[in-house]
Amino acid sequence: MIYYEEGNLVIRDMQAEDISIIHKENLSHGWHSNQSVYEGYYKAQQAKTLYVFVAEYEGKFAGYTTLKPQTSTGPFAKQGLPEVSDFNVFMKYRRKGIGSKILDVVENFAAGFSSTITLGVGLHPGYGSAQRLYIKRGYIPDGSGVWYRDHPLEPYTACCNDDDLVLYLSKQLHS
């Protein structure tokens, strides 16, 4: 399915051949990557339990994100709200508006079944671009503080600043 197409940019659903592309591209950036995760995304998309949005720029794989129809972790788990997860635009495609367009498409899609969208963003510098983008787009912290490995982190607790240390944000959608 194609969600968006204009000029050099296409946003579509995930295809089987994307699995190895994502894995290889992540490794080339020095990022942690587990191919079975992307295989799981594809299977979940086929089962309609997860939506995967892939961006192609000038015919090349440029980035992706997933949308869980109802998050099962974090402070929004009991509210049945959708969650953006694993949002990535590969380095050579950044600063071209691709990330914003992916989020436009995802937010518009989610607005079809929810008035609010959520996400969790990591806190180390590798997430800096995403943190800035989310705030500029109107996402606000939920107020529950920092979470680590799917649990709120108590004040003054030691933790590791890895990919599991996150701040949860939400945004009101307009349908």
N, C-alpha and C positions, 0 to 999 in steps of 0.2 A: 504494500500500500504506500502511496506517496501522500505525505501530509502537506508538503509545501514544495513549490518549484518556481523559481524566478531567477533569471540571469544565470550566473555560475553556481548557484546553490540549490541543492535538492535535499529535502529531509524526508526520509522514508523509514519503513520498518526494517528490522534486522533480517538479513539473509544468512543462510548457513555459511557461506564463504567469508562472512564478516568475522567469524569466530577467530580464525587464525590471524586475520589482519589486526584486530584489536590486540591480541596477545603479542604479536611481533612488534607492533608499534609501541606498546607499553614498555616492553623490554628494551627497545632501542632508546627510550628516554631514561632508562635506568629506574623505571618504576616497578614496583611489585606487580606481578601478573601471574594469574592462575587460569589456564585455558579452560578448565572445567567450570569456572564461574561463568564464562561467556557461553559455554555449551548449555549451562543451566538457564541463562537468560533466553537463549533461543528456544529451548523447550518450553519455558514458562510463557513466552510470547505465543507459541503455537497453541498452548492450552488456554490462552487468554487470561492468565493470572498475573501478567506483567506486560507492560508496553515498552518497547525499545525503539528509540528515535535515533536514527543514524543520519549524520550530515555528510554529504559529498560536496566538495568544492572543486570545480573544474574537473569533474569526473573522478576525483580521488577521495578516499575515505579521510574525513577531516576530524570527526568527533562523534560523540554519542552521549546519550543519557538514558536512564530507565525511569519509568513511572510505576510505582506500586499503587494499585487502586485503593488499597487500605493499608497503611503502615501497621506493622505488628510490633515495633519496638519504639522506644523513646517516649517522650511525654504525650504524644498525640495518639498512641496506640489504641486507647479505649474510645477515641472519638470517631474512628472510622474514616479518617482523612487520607487523601492521597499524598504520596511522598516521592519527590524527586530524589534519585539515588544514583551514585556513580556517574557524575557529570564530568565529561572530559572533552576538551578540544586540544588536539595535538599541537605541540609548540609551533611548528611552521605555519599553522593556520590561525594562530591567535591574532588579535587586533584587526580582524576583518569583519566583525559583527556576527560571526558564526554562532558563538555561544549565546548571544542575545536572541538570535533568531530561533535557535533550538528551544530556548526557554519560552519565547513567544508561542511557539507551536505547542509545547507541552502544557503551558498554562491555559491556552485556549481549549485544548483537548480536555483537560481536567475540569474546566468551567462547565463542561457538558454534564457533569455529575456531582460537582462539589462547589461550594462557595469559597472554600479555603484550600490552599495547597501548602505542603510542609516540606522541610528538608533538614538534614543535619550536615554541618560543614566542619571539616577538620580545622584544627587551630595552629598547626605548624606552618612555616612559611610556604611550603609547597601548595597550600590552599589559599594563599594571599589573593591571587587574581579572582578566584571564585568568591571569596569573602566580600571583596569590593563590588563585584558584579551583583551579588545578591542584595546587598544593602542599597545600591543604586536603583535596583528594580523594586524596592519597597518591602523586602522581607525584613521582619523584625524578630528579635529573640523572644522566645516564649516566656522567659522569666524563671525557668527552672534551674538555671545555672549550667555548668559544664557537666557533660556525661562522659563516662568512661566504660567501655565494653557493655553498653546497654543499661547502665545504672547511673543514677545521679551521683556525682562525686561530692562527698561530704566536705565541708570547709576544712582546710588545712591538711587534707589527705594527700600523701605523695602519689604521684602518677607518672606515667611515661608519656611524653608528647609525641605519640605515634598516631597512626590513622584511626585509632579507636577513641581518641579524645575529641569530642565534638560539642558544638553548640547547636541547638535546634532553633529553627526559624520558621515563621509562617507568613503567608501573604493572603489577603482577601482578594478574591477574583471577581471580575465583573463579567457576567454572561451576556 
